[in-house]
Amino acid sequence: MNVRSAPGLTYYFWVGIALILIFSILEPVGTEDAGLIQGFIIWTIQIGLLLPILIVIHISLQAISLFNNYNPWIKLTVSGFLGALVFIPLGLLIDHLFQLDDWSAIRSSDEMMAIIAEESGGIILSVTLTWIAINAPRILQINFMETSFPAQINEKSDNDNTHASRTNFISLIPKEVGNDIIYLKSELHYVRVVTKVGEKLVLFNMKDAIADLEFNYEGIQTHRSYWVSGHHIKSLITDKSRKYIVTTKDQRIPVSRRKVVLVKEFVSRHL
């Protein structure tokens, strides 16, 4: 996998570094007595564990069709909340190992549960809000990784750059799944490429992937997270007031309400 093909891992890496430095310097409640060096070590461990957990959970949830029907902010809230729940025991263990919590005064299980509940509440709120904040640029379509080119770029250069981008995405699709693409699905900073042979995750931006494929494939984006090839559209159905495209492999691709009219017109031309 060519990591240079998309900014996803780079973005999260630098976000992680920034969070570690910010929390180490500000010394929030819980690490104020740890000191700069120990605080840096503690936050490095915590952020290093937390970010992968959140990413994996969000990608896993996108395999659930119901999850994909929610708007992006609700998705981030849900994945952030679940990620916080998974991280709670790890966070408590890290605090215990670095002696950040004083358990010596505890005299009963009720007192212990009260401390755990208080710590857990803080973790859930802070983790969920942080997860939403670091992904807000993606939802608002702010691309910090985008390179600015001089205004003097001529038409030939633009065509060359477009061709390089197009070739780059197609070349990232593993040969073992072939290039007969049925649909694409956005999974955070990855694109799941589903073909007649199989499926693979490719580290790429969904918007750019669709733009690249339009030169070689005729298809339509049915949803913020989905693009489907016109060659593999079997039918358009309604189930519980929601529209779905059914592919030639009987997969259901959700259609957002804003795209229903466009999708109907597209499907009518391909059936």
N, C-alpha and C positions, 0 to 999 in steps of 0.2 A: 504493500500500500504506500503510495506517495503522499507523505504528510504535507508536502508543499502545495498540494492540489486544493487545499481549503484552509481557512484560518481557524477552524474549530479548536484543535488541540493547542495551537499557539495562544489563542485567546484565553482559554481556561488556564493555561500555564501561567501567563502573566497576571491574570486575575488572582490566582492562588498566591503568587509572589507578593502582589500588592496587599492582599488581605493579611498575610503573615507579617509584613512590615508594619502595616497600620496597627494591628492588634498588639504587636510587640512593643511599639512605641507608646501607644495610648494606654496600655496596661488596664484593660477593662476589669470590672469586678470579677474576682476569682483568681486573677493572676497579678494583682497589684503588688503583692509581696514576693513574687517569684524572682524579680530582677530581670534586667534586659536580656542577658544571655539565656537563662533558663526559660524565660518567657518566649524567646525566639524558638527554642527547641520545642516547647510545648505546642505553640501555634503551628509550627511546621508539621508536627505529627498529626495534629487535629485537622488542619486544612488538607494535608496530604491524604488523609483517610476519607474525609467528608466529601470532597468534590467528586472523586470517582464513584462513591456510593450514590450521590445525587444523579450523576450522569447515567449510570447503569439503570437506576430505578425509572428515570424518565423515559429512556429508550424502551425498557421492558413494558411500561404502561402503554406505549404507543402501539403495542401489538394487540391491544384491546380496542375493538371498534367503538364501544361506548365512550371511551376516554377521548378518542379523536373527534367526537362531536362537540366537545366543550371548546370554549374560546381559549386562546393561549394563556391568559392570565390565570384562569381556573386550573388549567393543566399544570402550570408552574406551582401554584399553591398546593395542589394535591401531591405532586411529586416531591416538593419541598417538605411537606408535612410528613409523608411516609419516610423520606430520607432521614428526617430528624428522629423519627421513632427508631429507625435502625441504628442511628448513631448514638442514641442515648446511653446504652450500656458501655460503648467504647469511650464516650466522653467521661462517664463516671469513673471508669477504670483508669483512664489517663490522669484524672484529677487525684485519684487515690495513690497511684504510683509516684506522683510528684508531690504528694502530701499537701495538696491544695485544700482538701476538706478535712476538717477536724472531727473525727468520729469518736474521740475518746470520751466526750461528755454524754454520749448516747446511753440511755438507761433502759430503753424499751424498743420493741419493734415499731410501735406507733411513732416514736421520735425519728427512727431511721426512715420510715416510709414518708414522713413529712419532709425530711431533707431531700429524699429522692424525688418527691413530687415537685418541690420547689425548684430543684436543679433541672428537672425534666421540662418544666414549664418554660424556663429561660432558654433552654436549648431549642425547643420546638419553635418558639416565637422568633428567636434570632436567626436560626437556620433557614426557616421558611422565608422571612423577609430578605435575607441575604441572597438566597437562590433566585427570588423574583428580581432583585435589583441587578444582579450580574447578568441576567438574561434579558433585561428590559431593552438593551440596545438591539438585540436580535428581533424582538417583537415589534419594536418601533422602526425596524429596518435601517438602523444606523450602522454603517460598516466602517469600523475604525481601521480595518486592515486594507482598505481600498487605496490604491496608489493613484496619485494625481499625475496626469500627463500634461506636458506643455500644450498650449492652445495651438501651436504651429503644426501639430501632427497632421499629415496629409491623408487623403482618402486611402491611398495604397497601404499605409501603415495601419489604419483602422481595420482594413480587410485582413491584413496579416495577423493582427492581434486576435481578431474574431476567429480566424481559422485555427490559430494555436490553441485557443480556449476550447473550441469544439473538439479538436483532436484529443486534447488532454483528457476530457471526461470519458470519452468513448474508450480511450486506451486504458483507463483505470478499471474498466469492467473486466473481471477475471475471465479468461478464455473458457474455463470449464463450464460457465453458465451460458455461454453463447451471447449473441447480440440480438436475438428475437425478443425484444423487450415487450412485456405485457403492461406493466405499470411501474411507476416510481412512487416511493413513499418517503416523506421527510421524517427523519428521526433525529431531532436536535440538529447537530451540525453534520450529520450523516445523511446519505440518501440510500435507501434500500432499493436495489435494482432487482425486480422480479421478472424472470424470463420463462420460456417454455421448459427450460432444462432445470432451473433452480433459482436461487436468490443469493445475493451477497450485499453486504454493507460497504458503501464507498464513501470515504471522507470527502465531501463536496457540498457546495451550497445548492439547495434545491432550485432556487431561481436561476442560477447560472447553468445548472444541469438541463433544465427545461429549455433554456435559450439555445444551448448547444445542440440538443436533440432535434429541435425544430428544423434544422437543415437537412436531416436525414430521415426523420420519422414524422408521420402525421398523427398528432394526438391532441389532447386537450387537458388542461388543468381543471379538475372537477371540484377541488377543495384546496384549501391552503396547503395541505400536506400531501396531496395526491395528484399525479398526472397519469393518464391512461392512453395507450396506443389505440388509434382508431381501428387498426387492423384486428384488434382483439376484443372489440366491443360486441357482445352478444345481444344484450337488451338493456332497456332502462326500466326499472321497476319502482314501485312505491311500497314501502313497508312501514306501517305505523306512522304515517304522514311524512316519512323521510324518503328521499330519492336515493337510489343506488344504481350504479352501472354494474351489470353482470358481465364478466369477461368470458372468453372462450374456455377458460379453465374453471368457470363457475365461482370465481372470487367476486366478492361484493366490494365495490369502490364507492365510498360515500360521496354524495353531491351536496355541496353547501347551498343554502337557499339563495344566495346572491348569484350563483352560477347556473341555476336551474334552466333559465331561458336559453343561455348560450349552449349548455350541454344538450338540451332537447334539439336545438337546431343542428348541432354537430352530429348527434346520433342519427337524426333523420336522413342525413346525407351519407351515412355509412352502413345503413341496414337495407 
